[in-house]
Amino acid sequence: MSHKESRSSEVSTEPEPEPIEAVPLRHPGRWVAAAIVLVLLGLFVYGAATNEAFRWDIYGQYLFDRRITEAAWVTIQLTVLSMTIAVVLGVVLAIMRMSPNPVLRAAAWVYLWVFRGTPVYVQLVFWGLFTSIYQTLDLGIPFVYQFAHIELHGLHEAFLFAVIGLGLNEAAYMAEIVRAGVSSVSEGQTEASRALGMSWAQTMRRTVLPQAMRVIIPPTGNELIGLLKTTSLVSAVPYTLELYGRARDISGANFQPIPLLLVAATWYLAITSVLMIGQHYLERYYSKGVSRKLTSRQLQALADAEGRPLVIEPDTPGGERE
């Protein structure tokens, strides 16, 4: 008789323990709290539905109005373009912050100090006055050769300045997020990659960034949602073709600010919900390998190695047990 057979016979002769009759604890406080919340929610919905000041008929009339939908698309464009600038510049600033060169570190610190220390509305007002401050823009080698001469006076590209203003402001926050994500990866990971012969770029791409993304994605998603709502401040440039600006212009014409504010809020909520769903799937993708819970295939492999059957108990917290 082999060792595994004798071991299985010894296990089978042992008496099985009697099943435990588990009685779940009762939590009446939870049901009372849930009932109170539902009652308050019902009262709020009923009050909002019967309040004539909300003018739900006007709300339904303008919810899918062509001007509102076009403004929502402009808001998405502002958000995406500004976030693209913020991510690219934020990575550069993060690298400068971690550089051993003191000049690069100081320059990055000054950038973060200025753009994080001043209100975004003030920065957008500055970008609205940019053409008044700088009349011309000369590109080239100073005192040697001039490649291009651009007349900025009279240039009225409010959308462009809104994107630049939002992107430069957001880059200061993205730089700290990227720096925190890269710093969260232990130095041993980098040293092991370099020991395997990887270059710095390969180490960052294959070792550091995949692990840093677990830390970078959640705050980046929050910053993207915050940037979407910050686009309502671009009227300081001035630019009023985004969602809030367009809703405010319509309400100024029909003297119905409340339903138009509700329309804008509904569209902001809808776009934010889509972004939150995308953030959830990105977090789940980059969190692969973090959990120590074994899959059914891994548990089956362990059971086969020990010569024991695999028993799945779906009512357990992990869902799988041997």
Phi and psi in degrees as GROMACS dihedral restraints (atoms count N, CA, C in turn):
[ dihedral_restraints ]
;  ai    aj    ak    al  type     phi  dphi    fc
    3     4     5     6     1   -75.7    20    10
    4     5     6     7     1   169.5    20    10
    6     7     8     9     1   -65.1    20    10
    7     8     9    10     1   -39.0    20    10
    9    10    11    12     1   -67.1    20    10
   10    11    12    13     1   -38.3    20    10
   12    13    14    15     1   -68.0    20    10
   13    14    15    16     1   -42.6    20    10
   15    16    17    18     1   -64.0    20    10
   16    17    18    19     1   -35.9    20    10
   18    19    20    21     1   -67.6    20    10
   19    20    21    22     1   -39.2    20    10
   21    22    23    24     1   -69.4    20    10
   22    23    24    25     1   -34.2    20    10
   24    25    26    27     1   -68.6    20    10
   25    26    27    28     1   -37.3    20    10
   27    28    29    30     1   -64.8    20    10
   28    29    30    31     1   -39.4    20    10
   30    31    32    33     1   -67.0    20    10
   31    32    33    34     1   -37.6    20    10
   33    34    35    36     1   -70.8    20    10
   34    35    36    37     1   -26.1    20    10
   36    37    38    39     1   -77.3    20    10
   37    38    39    40     1   -16.6    20    10
   39    40    41    42     1   -71.4    20    10
   40    41    42    43     1   138.2    20    10
   42    43    44    45     1   -69.7    20    10
   43    44    45    46     1   141.1    20    10
   45    46    47    48     1   -77.1    20    10
   46    47    48    49     1   136.4    20    10
   48    49    50    51     1   -68.7    20    10
   49    50    51    52     1   151.7    20    10
   51    52    53    54     1   -69.7    20    10
   52    53    54    55     1   140.0    20    10
   54    55    56    57     1   -63.0    20    10
   55    56    57    58     1   143.7    20    10
   57    58    59    60     1   -86.0    20    10
   58    59    60    61     1   128.7    20    10
   60    61    62    63     1   -87.7    20    10
   61    62    63    64     1    92.8    20    10
   63    64    65    66     1   -85.6    20    10
   64    65    66    67     1   127.3    20    10
   66    67    68    69     1  -107.1    20    10
   67    68    69    70     1   116.5    20    10
   69    70    71    72     1   -64.1    20    10
   70    71    72    73     1   142.9    20    10
   72    73    74    75     1   -70.7    20    10
   73    74    75    76     1   144.2    20    10
   75    76    77    78     1   -93.3    20    10
   76    77    78    79     1   137.9    20    10
   78    79    80    81     1  -125.3    20    10
   79    80    81    82     1    78.4    20    10
   81    82    83    84     1   -64.8    20    10
   82    83    84    85     1   -27.3    20    10
   84    85    86    87     1   -62.3    20    10
   85    86    87    88     1   -34.5    20    10
   87    88    89    90     1   -64.0    20    10
   88    89    90    91     1   -43.0    20    10
   90    91    92    93     1   -67.4    20    10
   91    92    93    94     1   -36.8    20    10
   93    94    95    96     1   -65.9    20    10
   94    95    96    97     1   -44.2    20    10
   96    97    98    99     1   -63.7    20    10
   97    98    99   100     1   -41.4    20    10
   99   100   101   102     1   -63.4    20    10
  100   101   102   103     1   -39.8    20    10
  102   103   104   105     1   -65.2    20    10
  103   104   105   106     1   -40.4    20    10
  105   106   107   108     1   -64.1    20    10
  106   107   108   109     1   -43.3    20    10
  108   109   110   111     1   -63.2    20    10
  109   110   111   112     1   -42.8    20    10
  111   112   113   114     1   -64.7    20    10
  112   113   114   115     1   -39.4    20    10
  114   115   116   117     1   -64.6    20    10
  115   116   117   118     1   -46.2    20    10
  117   118   119   120     1   -62.6    20    10
  118   119   120   121     1   -40.9    20    10
  120   121   122   123     1   -63.7    20    10
  121   122   123   124     1   -41.8    20    10
  123   124   125   126     1   -63.8    20    10
  124   125   126   127     1   -40.1    20    10
  126   127   128   129     1   -64.4    20    10
  127   128   129   130     1   -39.7    20    10
  129   130   131   132     1   -65.8    20    10
  130   131   132   133     1   -44.3    20    10
  132   133   134   135     1   -64.2    20    10
  133   134   135   136     1   -42.2    20    10
  135   136   137   138     1   -64.4    20    10
  136   137   138   139     1   -42.6    20    10
  138   139   140   141     1   -64.5    20    10
  139   140   141   142     1   -40.3    20    10
  141   142   143   144     1   -69.0    20    10
  142   143   144   145     1   -35.4    20    10
  144   145   146   147     1   -71.6    20    10
  145   146   147   148     1   -30.3    20    10
  147   148   149   150     1   -98.0    20    10
  148   149   150   151     1    -2.7    20    10
  150   151   152   153     1   -83.4    20    10
  151   152   153   154     1   118.3    20    10
  153   154   155   156     1   -70.6    20    10
  154   155   156   157     1   -17.2    20    10
  156   157   158   159     1   -67.8    20    10
  157   158   159   160     1   -23.2    20    10
  159   160   161   162     1   -75.1    20    10
  160   161   162   163     1   -22.4    20    10
  162   163   164   165     1    48.4    20    10
  163   164   165   166     1    67.8    20    10
  165   166   167   168     1   -65.5    20    10
  166   167   168   169     1   -23.2    20    10
  168   169   170   171     1   -67.2    20    10
  169   170   171   172     1   -41.4    20    10
  171   172   173   174     1   -66.7    20    10
  172   173   174   175     1   -38.0    20    10
  174   175   176   177     1   -59.0    20    10
  175   176   177   178     1   -47.6    20    10
  177   178   179   180     1   -66.9    20    10
  178   179   180   181     1   -28.7    20    10
  180   181   182   183     1   -70.5    20    10
  181   182   183   184     1   -36.2    20    10
  183   184   185   186     1  -104.4    20    10
  184   185   186   187     1    -2.4    20    10
  186   187   188   189     1   -60.5    20    10
  187   188   189   190     1   -42.3    20    10
  189   190   191   192     1  -114.6    20    10
  190   191   192   193     1    29.0    20    10
  192   193   194   195     1   -63.9    20    10
  193   194   195   196     1   145.5    20    10
  195   196   197   198     1   -58.8    20    10
  196   197   198   199     1   -39.5    20    10
  198   199   200   201     1   -65.4    20    10
  199   200   201   202     1   -36.4    20    10
  201   202   203   204     1   -71.3    20    10
  202   203   204   205     1   -43.7    20    10
  204   205   206   207     1   -65.4    20    10
  205   206   207   208     1   -38.6    20    10
  207   208   209   210     1   -65.2    20    10
  208   209   210   211     1   -38.2    20    10
  210   211   212   213     1   -66.9    20    10
  211   212   213   214     1   -35.3    20    10
  213   214   215   216     1   -64.4    20    10
  214   215   216   217     1   -39.5    20    10
  216   217   218   219     1   -65.9    20    10
  217   218   219   220     1   -39.3    20    10
  219   220   221   222     1   -62.9    20    10
  220   221   222   223     1   -39.4    20    10
  222   223   224   225     1   -62.0    20    10
  223   224   225   226     1   -41.1    20    10
  225   226   227   228     1   -63.8    20    10
  226   227   228   229     1   -41.9    20    10
  228   229   230   231     1   -62.3    20    10
  229   230   231   232     1   -44.0    20    10
  231   232   233   234     1   -58.1    20    10
  232   233   234   235     1   -43.6    20    10
  234   235   236   237     1   -66.3    20    10
  235   236   237   238     1   -48.0    20    10
  237   238   239   240     1   -65.8    20    10
  238   239   240   241     1   -46.9    20    10
  240   241   242   243     1   -65.6    20    10
  241   242   243   244     1   -42.9    20    10
  243   244   245   246     1   -65.6    20    10
  244   245   246   247     1   -39.5    20    10
  246   247   248   249     1   -68.6    20    10
  247   248   249   250     1   -33.7    20    10
  249   250   251   252     1   -62.4    20    10
  250   251   252   253     1   -46.4    20    10
  252   253   254   255     1   -61.2    20    10
  253   254   255   256     1   -41.9    20    10
  255   256   257   258     1   -64.9    20    10
  256   257   258   259     1   -40.8    20    10
  258   259   260   261     1   -67.4    20    10
  259   260   261   262     1   -47.8    20    10
  261   262   263   264     1   -63.0    20    10
  262   263   264   265     1   -50.2    20    10
  264   265   266   267     1   -68.5    20    10
  265   266   267   268     1   -33.1    20    10
  267   268   269   270     1   -64.4    20    10
  268   269   270   271     1   -38.2    20    10
  270   271   272   273     1   -64.6    20    10
  271   272   273   274     1   -42.5    20    10
  273   274   275   276     1   -62.4    20    10
  274   275   276   277     1   -45.0    20    10
  276   277   278   279     1   -65.5    20    10
  277   278   279   280     1   -36.8    20    10
  279   280   281   282     1   -64.4    20    10
  280   281   282   283     1   -41.1    20    10
  282   283   284   285     1   -64.2    20    10
  283   284   285   286     1   -39.3    20    10
  285   286   287   288     1   -65.4    20    10
  286   287   288   289     1   -38.3    20    10
  288   289   290   291     1   -65.2    20    10
  289   290   291   292     1   -32.0    20    10
  291   292   293   294     1   -94.3    20    10
  292   293   294   295     1     2.2    20    10
  294   295   296   297     1   -72.9    20    10
  295   296   297   298     1   145.5    20    10
  297   298   299   300     1   -72.6    20    10
  298   299   300   301     1   -10.4    20    10
  300   301   302   303     1   -76.0    20    10
  301   302   303   304     1   118.9    20    10
  303   304   305   306     1   -66.7    20    10
  304   305   306   307     1   -28.4    20    10
  306   307   308   309     1   -67.2    20    10
  307   308   309   310     1   -44.7    20    10
  309   310   311   312     1   -65.0    20    10
  310   311   312   313     1   -40.6    20    10
  312   313   314   315     1   -62.9    20    10
  313   314   315   316     1   -42.3    20    10
  315   316   317   318     1   -66.8    20    10
  316   317   318   319     1   -41.0    20    10
  318   319   320   321     1   -63.2    20    10
  319   320   321   322     1   -43.0    20    10
  321   322   323   324     1   -65.6    20    10
  322   323   324   325     1   -39.5    20    10
  324   325   326   327     1   -64.4    20    10
  325   326   327   328     1   -40.7    20    10
  327   328   329   330     1   -64.4    20    10
  328   329   330   331     1   -41.3    20    10
  330   331   332   333     1   -59.3    20    10
  331   332   333   334     1   -49.7    20    10
  333   334   335   336     1   -63.2    20    10
  334   335   336   337     1   -37.1    20    10
  336   337   338   339     1   -64.3    20    10
  337   338   339   340     1   -41.1    20    10
  339   340   341   342     1   -72.5    20    10
  340   341   342   343     1   -50.6    20    10
  342   343   344   345     1   -78.9    20    10
  343   344   345   346     1   -23.7    20    10
  345   346   347   348     1   -88.4    20    10
  346   347   348   349     1   -18.6    20    10
  348   349   350   351     1   -94.3    20    10
  349   350   351   352     1    -6.5    20    10
  351   352   353   354     1  -118.7    20    10
  352   353   354   355     1   146.6    20    10
  354   355   356   357     1   -63.9    20    10
  355   356   357   358     1   145.0    20    10
  357   358   359   360     1   -65.7    20    10
  358   359   360   361     1   -31.1    20    10
  360   361   362   363     1   -64.4    20    10
  361   362   363   364     1   -40.3    20    10
  363   364   365   366     1   -64.4    20    10
  364   365   366   367     1   -39.9    20    10
  366   367   368   369     1   -64.2    20    10
  367   368   369   370     1   -40.1    20    10
  369   370   371   372     1   -67.5    20    10
  370   371   372   373     1   -36.1    20    10
  372   373   374   375     1   -62.5    20    10
  373   374   375   376     1   -39.9    20    10
  375   376   377   378     1   -60.4    20    10
  376   377   378   379     1   -44.1    20    10
  378   379   380   381     1   -67.6    20    10
  379   380   381   382     1   -27.9    20    10
  381   382   383   384     1   -68.0    20    10
  382   383   384   385     1   -27.8    20    10
  384   385   386   387     1   -98.5    20    10
  385   386   387   388     1    10.9    20    10
  387   388   389   390     1   -60.4    20    10
  388   389   390   391     1   -42.7    20    10
  390   391   392   393     1   -70.4    20    10
  391   392   393   394     1   -19.6    20    10
  393   394   395   396     1   -82.0    20    10
  394   395   396   397     1   -27.3    20    10
  396   397   398   399     1   -81.9    20    10
  397   398   399   400     1   -44.5    20    10
  399   400   401   402     1  -114.7    20    10
  400   401   402   403     1   113.8    20    10
  402   403   404   405     1   -79.9    20    10
  403   404   405   406     1   -37.5    20    10
  405   406   407   408     1  -133.5    20    10
  406   407   408   409     1   161.3    20    10
  408   409   410   411     1  -132.2    20    10
  409   410   411   412     1   118.6    20    10
  411   412   413   414     1  -108.6    20    10
  412   413   414   415     1   128.1    20    10
  414   415   416   417     1  -113.0    20    10
  415   416   417   418     1   130.4    20    10
  417   418   419   420     1   157.9    20    10
  418   419   420   421     1  -165.6    20    10
  420   421   422   423     1   -91.9    20    10
  421   422   423   424     1   121.6    20    10
  423   424   425   426     1   -56.3    20    10
  424   425   426   427     1   131.9    20    10
  426   427   428   429     1    64.1    20    10
  427   428   429   430     1     8.0    20    10
  429   430   431   432     1  -121.8    20    10
  430   431   432   433     1   -64.2    20    10
  432   433   434   435     1  -147.9    20    10
  433   434   435   436     1   139.9    20    10
  435   436   437   438     1  -111.8    20    10
  436   437   438   439     1   119.8    20    10
  438   439   440   441     1   -80.9    20    10
  439   440   441   442     1   -42.3    20    10
  441   442   443   444     1  -148.6    20    10
  442   443   444   445     1   151.8    20    10
  444   445   446   447     1  -130.8    20    10
  445   446   447   448     1   116.4    20    10
  447   448   449   450     1  -114.7    20    10
  448   449   450   451     1   127.9    20    10
  450   451   452   453     1   -86.7    20    10
  451   452   453   454     1   109.7    20    10
  453   454   455   456     1   -86.9    20    10
  454   455   456   457     1   -22.0    20    10
  456   457   458   459     1   -67.1    20    10
  457   458   459   460     1   126.9    20    10
  459   460   461   462     1    90.8    20    10
  460   461   462   463     1    -2.9    20    10
  462   463   464   465     1   -79.8    20    10
  463   464   465   466     1   120.2    20    10
  465   466   467   468     1  -119.2    20    10
  466   467   468   469     1    65.4    20    10
  468   469   470   471     1  -103.9    20    10
  469   470   471   472     1    76.3    20    10
  471   472   473   474     1   -64.9    20    10
  472   473   474   475     1   -37.0    20    10
  474   475   476   477     1   -61.7    20    10
  475   476   477   478     1   -43.6    20    10
  477   478   479   480     1   -62.5    20    10
  478   479   480   481     1   -45.5    20    10
  480   481   482   483     1   -68.3    20    10
  481   482   483   484     1   -31.8    20    10
  483   484   485   486     1   -65.5    20    10
  484   485   486   487     1   -42.6    20    10
  486   487   488   489     1   -64.0    20    10
  487   488   489   490     1   -44.4    20    10
  489   490   491   492     1   -63.6    20    10
  490   491   492   493     1   -45.0    20    10
  492   493   494   495     1   -61.9    20    10
  493   494   495   496     1   -45.6    20    10
  495   496   497   498     1   -67.3    20    10
  496   497   498   499     1   -41.0    20    10
  498   499   500   501     1   -66.4    20    10
  499   500   501   502     1   -42.7    20    10
  501   502   503   504     1   -67.2    20    10
  502   503   504   505     1   -37.0    20    10
  504   505   506   507     1   -67.7    20    10
  505   506   507   508     1   -44.3    20    10
  507   508   509   510     1   -69.6    20    10
  508   509   510   511     1   -27.4    20    10
  510   511   512   513     1   -61.3    20    10
  511   512   513   514     1   -32.8    20    10
  513   514   515   516     1   -63.4    20    10
  514   515   516   517     1   -36.8    20    10
  516   517   518   519     1   -78.9    20    10
  517   518   519   520     1   -37.0    20    10
  519   520   521   522     1   -66.0    20    10
  520   521   522   523     1   -31.0    20    10
  522   523   524   525     1   -62.1    20    10
  523   524   525   526     1   -42.9    20    10
  525   526   527   528     1   -70.3    20    10
  526   527   528   529     1   -33.4    20    10
  528   529   530   531     1   -66.4    20    10
  529   530   531   532     1   -45.6    20    10
  531   532   533   534     1   -65.4    20    10
  532   533   534   535     1   -41.7    20    10
  534   535   536   537     1   -62.8    20    10
  535   536   537   538     1   -41.0    20    10
  537   538   539   540     1   -66.1    20    10
  538   539   540   541     1   -37.8    20    10
  540   541   542   543     1   -66.4    20    10
  541   542   543   544     1   -43.7    20    10
  543   544   545   546     1   -67.7    20    10
  544   545   546   547     1   -38.4    20    10
  546   547   548   549     1   -69.1    20    10
  547   548   549   550     1   -21.0    20    10
  549   550   551   552     1   -72.6    20    10
  550   551   552   553     1   -17.8    20    10
  552   553   554   555     1   -83.1    20    10
  553   554   555   556     1   127.9    20    10
  555   556   557   558     1   -65.6    20    10
  556   557   558   559     1   153.0    20    10
  558   559   560   561     1   -67.1    20    10
  559   560   561   562     1   -25.0    20    10
  561   562   563   564     1   -61.5    20    10
  562   563   564   565     1   -32.6    20    10
  564   565   566   567     1   -64.1    20    10
  565   566   567   568     1   -43.6    20    10
  567   568   569   570     1   -66.8    20    10
  568   569   570   571     1   -43.1    20    10
  570   571   572   573     1   -63.7    20    10
  571   572   573   574     1   -39.0    20    10
  573   574   575   576     1   -65.0    20    10
  574   575   576   577     1   -39.6    20    10
  576   577   578   579     1   -65.9    20    10
  577   578   579   580     1   -41.7    20    10
  579   580   581   582     1   -67.0    20    10
  580   581   582   583     1   -32.7    20    10
  582   583   584   585     1   -66.7    20    10
  583   584   585   586     1   -28.0    20    10
  585   586   587   588     1   -80.7    20    10
  586   587   588   589     1    -1.2    20    10
  588   589   590   591     1    95.1    20    10
  589   590   591   592     1    10.4    20    10
  591   592   593   594     1   -76.0    20    10
  592   593   594   595     1   145.7    20    10
  594   595   596   597     1   -77.4    20    10
  595   596   597   598     1   175.6    20    10
  597   598   599   600     1   -63.3    20    10
  598   599   600   601     1   -41.1    20    10
  600   601   602   603     1   -65.8    20    10
  601   602   603   604     1   -42.0    20    10
  603   604   605   606     1   -65.7    20    10
  604   605   606   607     1   -37.9    20    10
  606   607   608   609     1   -63.0    20    10
  607   608   609   610     1   -43.8    20    10
  609   610   611   612     1   -66.7    20    10
  610   611   612   613     1   -41.1    20    10
  612   613   614   615     1   -74.8    20    10
  613   614   615   616     1   -38.6    20    10
  615   616   617   618     1   -98.5    20    10
  616   617   618   619     1   -24.2    20    10
  618   619   620   621     1  -116.3    20    10
  619   620   621   622     1   -54.0    20    10
  621   622   623   624     1   -76.2    20    10
  622   623   624   625     1   -54.1    20    10
  624   625   626   627     1   -62.7    20    10
  625   626   627   628     1   -43.0    20    10
  627   628   629   630     1   -57.6    20    10
  628   629   630   631     1   -34.7    20    10
  630   631   632   633     1   -81.2    20    10
  631   632   633   634     1   -34.1    20    10
  633   634   635   636     1   -70.2    20    10
  634   635   636   637     1   -26.9    20    10
  636   637   638   639     1   -62.6    20    10
  637   638   639   640     1   -27.2    20    10
  639   640   641   642     1   -63.0    20    10
  640   641   642   643     1   -30.6    20    10
  642   643   644   645     1   -90.3    20    10
  643   644   645   646     1   -29.4    20    10
  645   646   647   648     1   -79.9    20    10
  646   647   648   649     1   -39.5    20    10
  648   649   650   651     1   -60.6    20    10
  649   650   651   652     1   -50.6    20    10
  651   652   653   654     1   -58.0    20    10
  652   653   654   655     1   -50.9    20    10
  654   655   656   657     1   -68.0    20    10
  655   656   657   658     1   -28.9    20    10
  657   658   659   660     1   -65.8    20    10
  658   659   660   661     1   -40.3    20    10
  660   661   662   663     1   -61.3    20    10
  661   662   663   664     1   -40.7    20    10
  663   664   665   666     1   -64.9    20    10
  664   665   666   667     1   -39.5    20    10
  666   667   668   669     1   -66.4    20    10
  667   668   669   670     1   -37.0    20    10
  669   670   671   672     1   -64.5    20    10
  670   671   672   673     1   -42.2    20    10
  672   673   674   675     1   -66.0    20    10
  673   674   675   676     1   -40.6    20    10
  675   676   677   678     1   -64.2    20    10
  676   677   678   679     1   -37.2    20    10
  678   679   680   681     1   -65.6    20    10
  679   680   681   682     1   -37.1    20    10
  681   682   683   684     1   -58.4    20    10
  682   683   684   685     1   -42.7    20    10
  684   685   686   687     1   -76.0    20    10
  685   686   687   688     1   -27.4    20    10
  687   688   689   690     1   -69.5    20    10
  688   689   690   691     1   -20.5    20    10
  690   691   692   693     1   -60.7    20    10
  691   692   693   694     1   -17.6    20    10
  693   694   695   696     1   -69.1    20    10
  694   695   696   697     1    -8.7    20    10
  696   697   698   699     1   -95.5    20    10
  697   698   699   700     1    -0.1    20    10
  699   700   701   702     1   -71.6    20    10
  700   701   702   703     1    -3.0    20    10
  702   703   704   705     1   -64.1    20    10
  703   704   705   706     1   -14.5    20    10
  705   706   707   708     1   -72.4    20    10
  706   707   708   709     1   -14.0    20    10
  708   709   710   711     1   -68.9    20    10
  709   710   711   712     1   -49.0    20    10
  711   712   713   714     1   -98.0    20    10
  712   713   714   715     1   142.2    20    10
  714   715   716   717     1  -144.6    20    10
  715   716   717   718     1   120.4    20    10
  717   718   719   720     1  -121.0    20    10
  718   719   720   721     1    17.5    20    10
  720   721   722   723     1   -92.9    20    10
  721   722   723   724     1     2.4    20    10
  723   724   725   726     1   -82.8    20    10
  724   725   726   727     1  -176.2    20    10
  726   727   728   729     1   -62.4    20    10
  727   728   729   730     1   -54.2    20    10
  729   730   731   732     1   -66.7    20    10
  730   731   732   733     1   -40.5    20    10
  732   733   734   735     1   -62.6    20    10
  733   734   735   736     1   -41.1    20    10
  735   736   737   738     1   -67.6    20    10
  736   737   738   739     1   -40.9    20    10
  738   739   740   741     1   -64.3    20    10
  739   740   741   742     1   -37.4    20    10
  741   742   743   744     1   -67.7    20    10
  742   743   744   745     1   -38.6    20    10
  744   745   746   747     1   -64.5    20    10
  745   746   747   748     1   -41.6    20    10
  747   748   749   750     1   -66.2    20    10
  748   749   750   751     1   -40.9    20    10
  750   751   752   753     1   -67.0    20    10
  751   752   753   754     1   -28.5    20    10
  753   754   755   756     1   -70.1    20    10
  754   755   756   757     1   -21.7    20    10
  756   757   758   759     1   -88.9    20    10
  757   758   759   760     1   -37.4    20    10
  759   760   761   762     1  -103.9    20    10
  760   761   762   763     1     0.3    20    10
  762   763   764   765     1    57.0    20    10
  763   764   765   766     1    40.7    20    10
  765   766   767   768     1  -129.2    20    10
  766   767   768   769     1    73.8    20    10
  768   769   770   771     1   -70.9    20    10
  769   770   771   772     1   -33.9    20    10
  771   772   773   774     1   -65.5    20    10
  772   773   774   775     1   -53.6    20    10
  774   775   776   777     1   -62.9    20    10
  775   776   777   778     1   -32.5    20    10
  777   778   779   780     1   -71.0    20    10
  778   779   780   781     1   -34.2    20    10
  780   781   782   783     1   -64.7    20    10
  781   782   783   784     1   -38.8    20    10
  783   784   785   786     1   -65.0    20    10
  784   785   786   787     1   -36.8    20    10
  786   787   788   789     1   -62.7    20    10
  787   788   789   790     1   -47.9    20    10
  789   790   791   792     1   -62.4    20    10
  790   791   792   793     1   -42.5    20    10
  792   793   794   795     1   -62.9    20    10
  793   794   795   796     1   -37.6    20    10
  795   796   797   798     1   -63.4    20    10
  796   797   798   799     1   -43.0    20    10
  798   799   800   801     1   -68.3    20    10
  799   800   801   802     1   -38.6    20    10
  801   802   803   804     1   -61.1    20    10
  802   803   804   805     1   -42.9    20    10
  804   805   806   807     1   -63.4    20    10
  805   806   807   808     1   -40.6    20    10
  807   808   809   810     1   -64.9    20    10
  808   809   810   811     1   -46.2    20    10
  810   811   812   813     1   -66.3    20    10
  811   812   813   814     1   -41.2    20    10
  813   814   815   816     1   -62.1    20    10
  814   815   816   817     1   -38.1    20    10
  816   817   818   819     1   -63.2    20    10
  817   818   819   820     1   -41.4    20    10
  819   820   821   822     1   -63.0    20    10
  820   821   822   823     1   -42.3    20    10
  822   823   824   825     1   -64.7    20    10
  823   824   825   826     1   -37.6    20    10
  825   826   827   828     1   -66.3    20    10
  826   827   828   829     1   -36.9    20    10
  828   829   830   831     1   -65.5    20    10
  829   830   831   832     1   -44.7    20    10
  831   832   833   834     1   -61.7    20    10
  832   833   834   835     1   -39.3    20    10
  834   835   836   837     1   -63.1    20    10
  835   836   837   838     1   -39.0    20    10
  837   838   839   840     1   -60.7    20    10
  838   839   840   841     1   -45.8    20    10
  840   841   842   843     1   -70.4    20    10
  841   842   843   844     1   -33.9    20    10
  843   844   845   846     1   -65.9    20    10
  844   845   846   847     1   -43.0    20    10
  846   847   848   849     1   -62.1    20    10
  847   848   849   850     1   -41.4    20    10
  849   850   851   852     1   -67.4    20    10
  850   851   852   853     1   -33.9    20    10
  852   853   854   855     1   -67.7    20    10
  853   854   855   856     1   -45.8    20    10
  855   856   857   858     1   -82.0    20    10
  856   857   858   859     1    -6.9    20    10
  858   859   860   861     1   -93.0    20    10
  859   860   861   862     1     8.1    20    10
  861   862   863   864     1   -62.9    20    10
  862   863   864   865     1   134.5    20    10
  864   865   866   867     1    90.0    20    10
  865   866   867   868     1    -7.4    20    10
  867   868   869   870     1   -78.8    20    10
  868   869   870   871     1   -42.1    20    10
  870   871   872   873     1   -70.9    20    10
  871   872   873   874     1   142.1    20    10
  873   874   875   876     1   -92.9    20    10
  874   875   876   877     1     1.1    20    10
  876   877   878   879     1   -69.5    20    10
  877   878   879   880     1   129.8    20    10
  879   880   881   882     1   -82.5    20    10
  880   881   882   883     1   146.1    20    10
  882   883   884   885     1   -82.1    20    10
  883   884   885   886     1   172.5    20    10
  885   886   887   888     1   -63.1    20    10
  886   887   888   889     1   -38.4    20    10
  888   889   890   891     1   -65.0    20    10
  889   890   891   892     1   -41.4    20    10
  891   892   893   894     1   -67.1    20    10
  892   893   894   895     1   -40.2    20    10
  894   895   896   897     1   -65.0    20    10
  895   896   897   898     1   -38.1    20    10
  897   898   899   900     1   -65.6    20    10
  898   899   900   901     1   -38.0    20    10
  900   901   902   903     1   -64.5    20    10
  901   902   903   904     1   -39.9    20    10
  903   904   905   906     1   -66.6    20    10
  904   905   906   907     1   -39.5    20    10
  906   907   908   909     1   -65.8    20    10
  907   908   909   910     1   -40.0    20    10
  909   910   911   912     1   -65.2    20    10
  910   911   912   913     1   -35.4    20    10
  912   913   914   915     1   -67.1    20    10
  913   914   915   916     1   -31.2    20    10
  915   916   917   918     1   -96.6    20    10
  916   917   918   919     1    -3.0    20    10
  918   919   920   921     1    72.2    20    10
  919   920   921   922     1    28.2    20    10
  921   922   923   924     1  -119.6    20    10
  922   923   924   925     1   150.0    20    10
  924   925   926   927     1   -73.1    20    10
  925   926   927   928     1   155.0    20    10
  927   928   929   930     1   -95.7    20    10
  928   929   930   931     1   127.6    20    10
  930   931   932   933     1  -113.8    20    10
  931   932   933   934     1   121.0    20    10
  933   934   935   936     1  -100.0    20    10
  934   935   936   937     1   123.9    20    10
  936   937   938   939     1  -114.0    20    10
  937   938   939   940     1   101.0    20    10
  939   940   941   942     1   -67.5    20    10
  940   941   942   943     1   -17.7    20    10
  942   943   944   945     1   -87.8    20    10
  943   944   945   946     1     2.0    20    10
  945   946   947   948     1   -81.4    20    10
  946   947   948   949     1   157.9    20    10
  948   949   950   951     1   -58.4    20    10
  949   950   951   952     1   -40.6    20    10
  951   952   953   954     1   -79.3    20    10
  952   953   954   955     1   -19.3    20    10
  954   955   956   957     1    85.7    20    10
  955   956   957   958     1   -11.6    20    10
  957   958   959   960     1  -144.0    20    10
  958   959   960   961     1   130.3    20    10
  960   961   962   963     1  -142.9    20    10
  961   962   963   964     1   157.4    20    10
